[in-house]
Amino acid sequence: MSKRIWMAALCLGLVAFSAAFVACGDDDDDGGSEEDKQELVDVTTALVSTDGADFTEQQQEFYLAHITDEFLQEFGTEDVAACEADFATCAGDPLPNATVALDDVEIDGDNAKVSIGTDIGPFGVDFIKDGEEWKADGLFVPSDEIAEGTDVVDLDMKEFAFEFDADSEALKSGDFAFHATNTGEQVHEVVLVQLPAEGTIEELLADDSFEPDPIFVKFGYGPDEESDIALPEPLEAGRYALVCFLPDTSEGVSPEEATPHAFLGMTAEFTVE
């Protein structure tokens, strides 16, 4: 994928609506009807299918009617009006191979959590009921199930750095899990990519020919949020990097001028032997 698509996917539309949530199987008094769940499935599917580069007026109107200012602010967009003004960037790319089912929805009164399975890992999106409409209102990061006996490496995120023991024998083995915690004030993400044998992470990020496919993306850690991260499979020998491409939301920084965290130093490298 191109550098623009790769970064947009990690910053905006591609991961914005991805989710994973272990939902309860039976409805209760506050759990919502099957019609409510189907409506959330339909809304979510429409949102993740919207293509910022190729959309109809009807798709744009639907998208804008089903998101809140609070949701957009997690990506550095000021509000729904600002999203409408630059809809191509705001909507981003459609999410390929996304799956949403009734069992991926949990409703509690006027609040809901929706699960979306993706090729790059699971994500969580919170919805609120605003009048008659369900609107995406925020994100959450569910914990993965960690296999018994797996070594867990503590990973902290803050402005603008990842902190972990890069000399850990668990990391070197390639067979481990992370326990990630956001100790900062901004929203962060954890993206794992493999690096080529040569070049610093800074040089590679500046090189338009560097187009890695993420091994996993864990998106939307708010302050103090934490989760366990399992690898899809053990890592082979080589160089790896953690990166965060979310925009800087420091006071006084406009969304148009916001620099992705990775270009403010939020990268970290480790080696699997």
C-alpha atoms as one frame of an Amber mdcrd trajectory, in Angstrom:
protein
   0.000   0.000   0.000   1.131   3.593  -0.531   2.521   5.699   2.295  -0.587
   7.918   2.188  -2.934   4.922   2.426  -0.811   3.273   5.139  -0.809   6.348
   7.351  -4.455   7.164   6.665  -5.371   3.618   7.568  -3.632   3.884  10.909
  -4.719   7.442  11.681  -8.216   7.881  10.386 -10.966   5.951   8.669  -9.448
   2.490   8.369  -8.982   1.878  12.046 -11.516   4.379  13.236 -14.383   1.920
  13.228 -12.588  -1.402  13.790 -13.626  -3.277  16.922 -13.614  -6.477  18.916
 -15.852  -7.124  21.899 -16.979 -10.314  23.629 -20.727  -9.758  23.663 -23.281
 -11.500  25.831 -25.384 -14.047  23.968 -28.871 -13.401  25.367 -30.927 -10.234
  25.494 -32.094  -8.943  28.869 -34.286  -6.012  29.861 -31.531  -3.494  29.017
 -29.744  -5.568  26.379 -31.645  -4.359  23.347 -33.812  -6.211  20.874 -32.616
  -8.106  17.836 -33.868  -5.173  15.729 -31.664  -2.780  17.745 -28.650  -5.017
  17.244 -29.316  -5.371  13.534 -29.556  -1.589  13.243 -26.124  -1.243  14.868
 -24.703  -3.900  12.557 -26.096  -1.994   9.562 -24.835   1.394  10.812 -21.372
   0.063  11.539 -21.132  -1.731   8.198 -22.107   1.469   6.379 -19.524   3.518
   8.293 -16.602   1.164   7.631 -17.614   0.861   3.961 -17.508   4.599   3.278
 -14.696   5.547   0.905 -13.391   9.075   1.351 -12.060   9.025  -2.210 -15.305
   7.830  -3.827 -18.582   8.521  -2.051 -22.107   9.612  -2.857 -23.959  12.487
  -1.262 -26.226   9.964   0.470 -23.237   8.099   1.928 -21.739  11.349   3.207
 -24.997  12.408   4.839 -25.376   9.011   6.523 -21.780   9.054   7.780 -22.040
  12.538   9.256 -25.376  11.707  10.904 -23.907   8.710  12.745 -20.767  10.145
  14.387 -20.269  12.574  17.274 -17.789  15.398  17.818 -16.248  13.355  20.645
 -15.593  10.449  18.309 -13.868  12.636  15.727 -11.719  14.354  18.334  -9.965
  11.045  19.002  -8.476  11.447  15.507  -7.692  15.150  15.732 -10.781  16.368
  13.827 -12.508  19.213  15.661 -16.141  18.325  15.044 -18.683  17.035  12.524
 -18.653  20.348  10.651 -14.888  20.097  10.162 -15.326  16.506   8.974 -17.863
  17.634   6.390 -15.509  20.374   5.189 -12.762  17.827   4.419 -14.751  14.649
   4.092 -12.245  12.756   1.935  -9.607  12.949   4.663 -12.060  12.502   7.515
 -13.704   9.364   6.116 -10.410   7.886   4.975 -10.272   4.492   3.298 -12.924
   1.786   3.575 -12.034  -1.055   5.913 -11.295  -4.195   3.853 -12.633  -7.569
   4.938 -14.516  -6.144   7.924 -16.994  -8.435   9.628 -19.804  -7.440  11.992
 -22.514  -9.770  13.300 -25.362  -9.648  15.818 -23.202 -11.476  18.353 -20.674
  -8.659  18.046 -23.104  -6.128  19.546 -23.785  -5.453  23.218 -26.452  -2.908
  24.164 -26.954  -1.372  27.593 -29.798   1.116  27.404 -28.684   4.056  25.261
 -25.089   2.797  25.071 -23.637   0.033  22.944 -20.367  -1.643  22.028 -19.836
  -3.134  18.581 -17.285  -5.680  17.422 -15.633  -5.567  14.005 -13.214  -8.258
  12.949 -10.397  -7.134  10.618  -7.295  -8.514   8.940  -5.087  -6.300  11.125
  -6.673  -7.182  14.440  -9.743  -6.366  16.501 -10.893  -2.953  17.707 -13.778
  -1.564  19.753 -16.195   1.269  19.007 -18.673   2.751  21.473 -22.076   3.998
  20.332 -24.649   6.228  22.007 -28.332   6.605  21.137 -29.058  10.216  20.185
 -32.786  10.536  19.585 -33.553   7.853  17.017 -29.985   7.458  15.763 -27.061
   5.352  16.990 -23.861   7.394  16.728 -20.215   6.337  17.029 -18.979   8.159
  20.130 -15.598   6.689  21.044 -13.225   3.762  20.933 -12.013   1.098  23.316
  -9.279  -1.521  23.159 -10.286  -5.018  24.246  -7.783  -7.404  25.777  -6.693
 -10.415  23.760  -6.695 -13.848  25.332  -3.122 -14.736  26.255  -2.145 -18.392
  26.034  -1.120 -19.935  29.335   2.639 -19.836  29.858   3.237 -16.918  27.462
   5.762 -14.350  28.709   4.156 -10.899  29.007   6.210  -7.741  28.378   5.020
  -4.478  29.963   4.599  -1.685  27.410   3.880   1.927  28.429   2.769   4.716
  26.095   3.139   8.421  26.771   3.898  11.690  24.942   5.759  10.775  22.774
   7.400   7.432  23.458   6.993   3.713  24.000   8.713   2.356  27.103   9.572
  -1.342  27.506  12.564  -3.595  28.129  14.025  -3.950  24.638  16.614  -6.414
  25.999  13.966  -8.752  27.364  14.635 -12.408  26.612  10.918 -12.756  25.874
  11.163 -10.150  23.103  14.269 -11.770  21.689  12.473 -15.103  21.500   9.701
 -13.685  19.322   7.076 -15.588  21.321   5.541 -13.179  23.845   2.602 -10.883
  24.557   2.405  -7.214  25.547   0.500  -5.660  28.408   0.017  -2.123  27.090
  -0.885   0.874  29.253  -1.391   4.490  28.229   0.293   6.546  30.947   0.027
   9.742  28.882  -2.645  12.375  28.373  -3.321  11.885  24.657  -4.896   8.953
  22.820  -2.283   6.510  21.489  -2.118   3.390  19.341   0.294   0.452  19.096
   1.258  -0.607  15.568   3.813  -3.394  15.092   5.736  -3.580  11.798   8.761
  -5.529  10.614  11.772  -3.505   9.486  14.289  -4.301   6.759  17.825  -5.178
   7.750  19.182  -1.701   7.029  18.033   1.815   7.907  16.914   3.582  11.057
  13.213   3.856  11.777  13.444   7.613  11.157  15.028   7.047   7.729  12.481
   4.405   6.835   9.497   6.569   7.795  10.844   9.312   5.539  11.241   6.869
   2.638   8.137   6.628   0.417   9.194   3.139  -0.711   8.833   1.805   2.854
   5.341   0.289   2.805   5.066  -2.324   5.582   1.939  -4.334   6.280   1.172
  -4.020  10.017   1.489  -7.236  12.012  -1.147  -5.849  14.356  -2.803  -2.528
  15.133  -4.194  -1.770  18.584  -6.020   1.505  18.358  -7.622   4.018  20.639
  -5.940   3.827  24.066  -7.293   6.733  26.091  -5.465   7.964  29.203  -5.053
   5.153  31.778  -6.551   2.567  29.401  -4.750  -0.763  29.195  -5.080  -4.145
  27.501  -3.267  -7.393  26.753  -1.964  -7.812  23.203  -1.353 -11.258  21.741
   0.768 -11.788  18.635  -1.065 -13.407  15.713   1.864 -15.847  15.600   5.448
 -15.908  16.942   7.764 -13.446  15.229  10.568 -14.667  13.009  14.116 -13.409
  13.503  14.589  -9.800  12.441  14.057  -6.147  13.315  10.681  -4.813  14.462
   9.286  -1.439  15.427   6.355  -0.074  17.393   4.880   3.139  15.991   1.983
   5.476  16.760   0.588   7.612  13.954  -2.185   9.402  15.814  -2.026  13.209
  15.539  -0.678  15.475  18.243  -3.599  16.991  20.141  -1.528  19.271  22.374
  -3.171  22.541  23.354  -2.676  25.146  20.678  -2.048  22.639  17.886  -4.740
  22.795  15.193  -5.892  19.543  13.546  -4.576  20.826  10.205  -1.088  21.313
  11.651  -0.999  18.244  13.916   2.088  16.078  13.518   1.702  12.282  13.792
   3.183  11.011  17.045   5.693   8.827  15.162   7.361  11.971  13.773   7.585
  13.364  17.303   9.627  10.378  18.450   6.938   7.832  19.271   8.711   4.854
  17.746  10.669   2.016  19.341  12.707  -0.806  17.850  13.547  -4.306  19.089
  15.217  -7.382  17.612  14.085 -11.006  17.542  17.037 -13.389  17.473
